[in-house]
Amino acid sequence: MSLVARHKKPGAFEKLVNSLEITSPEKRDKIMETLEAEDPVFMERVKKSMLTFGELKVLPEGIIMEVLYLLDKMEYLALALYKLDDKELVDKFMRCIPSKQMIAYRDAVEGLGQVTKGRREGAQFKIVEAARKLQSEKSMKIKAYVTE
């Protein structure tokens, strides 16, 4: 059974998209190349369905606040925003940090130490994962899965 055929089964499409959203870019690109070679139309739907960390800036601030409430550690946000070039995204997250979590965020920033690209990407993946969790648990519109 082909890789695409496995992911056309009920529920498998969303699992594939969610998995790719939190996979390192290098590995994700290889998987996506394989899928594209098998079925370009299917792959286009996957690409349209994927949520990236950068896309979170278009969400309303109320949803961002709820995503931040789901994070069990403010270290994830501190890492995700570390030396991020997207000022608009950084500013949006900073406006949305609940006051109860601001001290934890500041402590996390102070204690970051060495931040590698992998650590930063991993933290961004955790935040995307929290957004998808919010979407599934509270039926909030974050980003739709393009199944057809």
C-alpha positions in Angstrom: 0.0 0.0 0.0 1.4 3.4 -1.0 2.1 6.2 1.5 -0.7 8.3 0.1 -3.2 5.4 0.1 -2.5 4.8 3.8 -3.3 8.5 4.6 -6.6 8.5 2.6 -8.2 6.3 5.2 -10.7 7.9 7.6 -8.8 10.0 10.2 -5.5 9.4 8.7 -5.3 12.6 6.7 -5.5 14.8 9.9 -2.9 12.6 11.6 -0.6 13.0 8.6 -1.0 16.8 8.6 -0.6 17.1 12.4 2.5 14.9 12.2 4.1 17.0 9.4 3.4 20.2 11.3 5.7 19.0 14.1 8.4 17.4 12.0 11.8 19.0 11.4 11.9 20.8 8.1 14.5 18.5 6.6 12.6 15.3 7.4 9.2 17.0 6.5 10.6 18.0 3.0 11.6 14.4 2.3 8.2 13.0 3.3 6.5 15.7 1.3 8.6 15.0 -1.8 7.6 11.3 -1.6 3.9 12.2 -1.3 4.1 14.7 -4.1 5.6 12.2 -6.4 2.8 9.7 -5.6 -0.1 12.1 -5.8 0.4 15.9 -6.4 -3.3 16.7 -5.8 -3.3 15.0 -2.4 -0.1 16.8 -1.5 -1.6 20.1 -2.4 -4.4 19.5 0.1 -1.8 18.5 2.7 0.1 21.8 2.2 -3.1 23.8 2.4 -4.1 22.1 5.6 -0.8 22.5 7.5 -0.5 25.1 10.2 2.8 26.7 10.8 4.0 28.8 13.7 4.2 31.9 11.6 0.5 31.6 10.6 -0.6 32.0 14.2 -0.2 35.7 13.9 -3.4 35.9 11.9 -5.4 34.4 14.7 -7.5 36.6 17.1 -5.7 37.5 20.3 -8.3 35.6 22.3 -7.4 32.4 20.6 -3.7 33.0 21.1 -4.4 33.5 24.8 -6.2 30.2 25.0 -3.3 28.5 23.2 -0.9 30.0 25.8 -3.1 28.6 28.6 -2.6 25.2 27.2 1.2 25.4 27.4 2.5 23.6 30.4 5.7 25.6 30.3 6.4 29.2 29.4 9.8 28.0 28.3 8.2 26.9 25.1 7.2 30.4 24.3 10.5 31.8 25.3 12.3 29.4 23.1 9.9 29.8 20.2 10.3 33.6 20.2 14.1 33.6 20.7 15.7 35.9 18.1 12.7 35.5 15.9 12.7 38.0 13.0 9.0 38.3 12.7 8.3 41.3 15.0 4.6 41.2 14.3 4.4 37.6 15.6 6.5 38.4 18.6 4.5 41.5 19.5 1.2 39.5 19.2 2.4 36.8 21.6 3.7 39.4 24.0 0.4 41.1 24.1 -1.4 37.8 24.7 0.7 36.4 27.6 -1.8 36.2 30.5 -0.6 38.2 33.5 -0.4 35.0 35.6 2.1 33.6 33.1 4.2 36.7 32.5 6.6 36.1 35.5 7.1 32.5 34.3 7.8 33.7 30.8 10.4 36.2 32.1 12.0 33.6 34.2 12.1 31.3 31.2 13.8 33.9 29.1 16.4 34.5 31.7 17.2 30.8 32.0 17.3 29.9 28.3 21.0 29.3 28.0 22.1 27.9 24.7 19.3 28.0 22.1 19.8 25.9 19.1 17.7 25.9 15.9 16.3 22.5 16.9 15.3 23.7 20.4 13.5 26.7 18.9 11.7 24.7 16.3 10.7 22.1 18.9 9.2 24.8 21.0 7.3 26.3 18.0 6.0 22.8 17.2 4.7 22.5 20.8 2.7 25.8 20.3 1.3 24.6 17.0 0.4 21.3 18.7 -1.4 23.3 21.4 -3.3 25.3 18.8 -4.5 22.1 17.1 -5.5 20.6 20.5 -7.5 23.8 21.1 -9.1 23.3 17.7 -10.1 19.7 18.4 -11.2 20.1 22.0 -13.1 23.4 21.7 -14.1 23.2 18.1 -12.4 26.5 17.4 -11.6 27.5 13.9 -7.8 27.6 13.7 -7.0 26.2 10.3 -9.3 23.8 8.4 -8.2 20.5 7.0 -8.7 20.5 3.2 -9.9 17.0 2.6 -11.6 17.5 -0.8 
